[in-house]
């Protein structure tokens, strides 16, 4: 039995500031740095998860530092904190795009802001504080959600960086 496109998952890769174990479900708002935004593929969920785990577990952990505060979005009304972009984060973003091509990914967002448009940041949310000036990026998280938006996200895989 084949799965309709509406029933298939969409995915997103991020580093979460707080621990997000595999199987955790959450709604938008968790503090994170996006590596690549929402995408879809014709590959099965199991194929995407297996490929993600194998591909990203070969990368090394690194420290990322918080930069200046700014506002993003079409109306410049979304408060963010930029990440001082170390070489490692740039390299990991480029590798994510390479993996995305390997699995036949297609963007599920109108403006993915990748490649030269990629500006790593953490969206500041009401009631949350960034308590440190740097963080150890030691894992990447593959998140899935139904294509029919219900605002529920699920951690489907983690790649531990060495």
C-alpha positions in Angstrom: 0.0 0.0 0.0 1.5 3.3 -1.0 1.5 6.4 1.2 -0.1 9.6 -0.2 2.0 12.7 -0.2 -0.3 14.3 2.4 0.5 11.5 4.8 4.3 11.5 4.3 6.5 13.4 6.7 8.4 16.6 6.2 11.8 17.0 7.9 14.1 19.6 9.4 17.7 19.4 10.8 18.7 21.5 13.8 20.9 21.7 16.9 18.8 22.1 20.0 20.1 24.0 23.0 18.3 21.7 25.4 18.4 17.9 25.2 15.8 16.5 22.8 15.8 12.7 22.9 14.6 10.5 20.1 10.9 10.1 20.4 10.3 13.5 22.1 7.3 15.4 20.8 7.1 19.2 21.0 5.4 22.2 19.6 7.3 25.2 18.0 9.3 27.3 20.4 12.2 25.1 21.5 15.5 27.0 21.2 17.6 25.8 18.3 19.9 26.6 15.4 18.5 25.4 12.1 21.0 23.6 9.7 18.5 23.2 6.9 14.7 24.1 7.1 11.7 21.9 6.3 12.0 19.6 3.4 10.2 16.6 1.8 11.5 13.7 -0.2 10.1 10.6 -2.0 12.4 8.4 0.2 10.6 6.5 3.0 10.9 7.9 6.5 13.1 4.9 7.4 15.4 5.6 4.5 15.8 9.3 5.5 16.4 8.4 9.2 19.0 5.7 8.3 20.8 8.0 5.8 20.8 10.9 8.3 22.3 8.8 11.1 25.0 7.4 8.9 25.9 10.6 7.1 26.1 13.0 10.1 27.7 10.8 12.7 31.1 11.3 11.0 31.3 15.0 11.9 33.2 16.5 14.9 31.7 18.5 17.7 32.6 22.2 18.0 31.8 25.4 19.9 29.5 28.0 18.6 29.4 31.6 20.0 26.4 33.9 20.3 26.7 37.1 18.3 24.6 40.3 18.1 20.8 40.6 18.4 18.8 41.4 15.3 15.3 41.2 13.7 14.5 38.8 10.9 11.4 38.1 8.8 9.6 39.9 6.0 8.5 42.6 8.4 11.8 42.5 10.4 9.8 41.7 13.5 11.2 38.4 14.6 13.8 38.8 17.4 16.8 36.6 16.9 20.4 36.2 18.2 22.9 35.6 15.5 25.6 33.0 15.8 29.1 34.0 15.2 29.6 31.6 12.3 32.6 29.4 12.9 34.0 27.5 9.9 32.6 24.3 11.4 29.0 25.6 11.2 29.4 26.7 7.6 30.9 23.4 6.7 28.1 21.5 8.4 25.5 23.6 6.6 27.2 22.8 3.3 27.3 19.1 4.1 23.6 19.2 5.0 22.8 20.6 1.6 24.9 17.8 0.0 23.0 15.2 2.0 19.7 16.9 1.0 20.6 16.5 -2.7 21.6 12.8 -2.1 18.2 11.9 -0.7 16.3 13.8 -3.4 15.1 16.5 -1.0 12.7 19.4 -2.0 12.1 22.4 0.1 8.8 22.5 2.0 9.2 26.3 2.6 8.8 29.2 0.2 12.2 30.8 1.1 14.6 28.2 2.5 17.5 30.7 3.1 20.3 28.3 2.4 23.8 28.5 0.9 24.9 32.2 0.7 21.6 33.3 2.3 22.1 31.1 5.4 22.4 33.1 8.6 22.6 30.9 11.6 20.6 32.2 14.5 18.5 31.4 17.5 15.0 32.9 17.5 14.3 34.7 20.8 11.0 33.6 22.4 9.1 35.4 25.0 9.9 33.9 28.4 13.2 32.3 27.3 16.7 33.5 28.0 20.0 32.5 26.5 22.1 31.9 29.6 25.5 31.3 28.0 27.6 33.0 25.4 28.7 29.8 23.7 27.5 26.3 23.3 29.0 22.9 22.4 27.4 21.7 19.2 27.7 18.0 19.8 24.7 16.5 18.1 22.3 17.2 15.3 18.6 16.4 15.4 16.3 15.2 12.6 12.8 16.4 13.3 9.7 15.3 11.5 6.1 16.6 11.2 3.1 15.6 9.2 2.7 17.6 6.0 -0.8 18.6 7.3 0.2 21.2 9.9 -0.8 20.3 13.4 2.2 22.1 15.1 3.4 18.8 16.6 7.0 17.9 15.9 8.8 14.7 16.7 12.5 13.9 17.1 13.1 10.9 14.8 16.9 10.7 14.9 20.0 12.2 16.5 23.5 12.1 15.2 26.1 12.5 17.9 29.1 14.5 16.8 32.5 13.2 18.0 
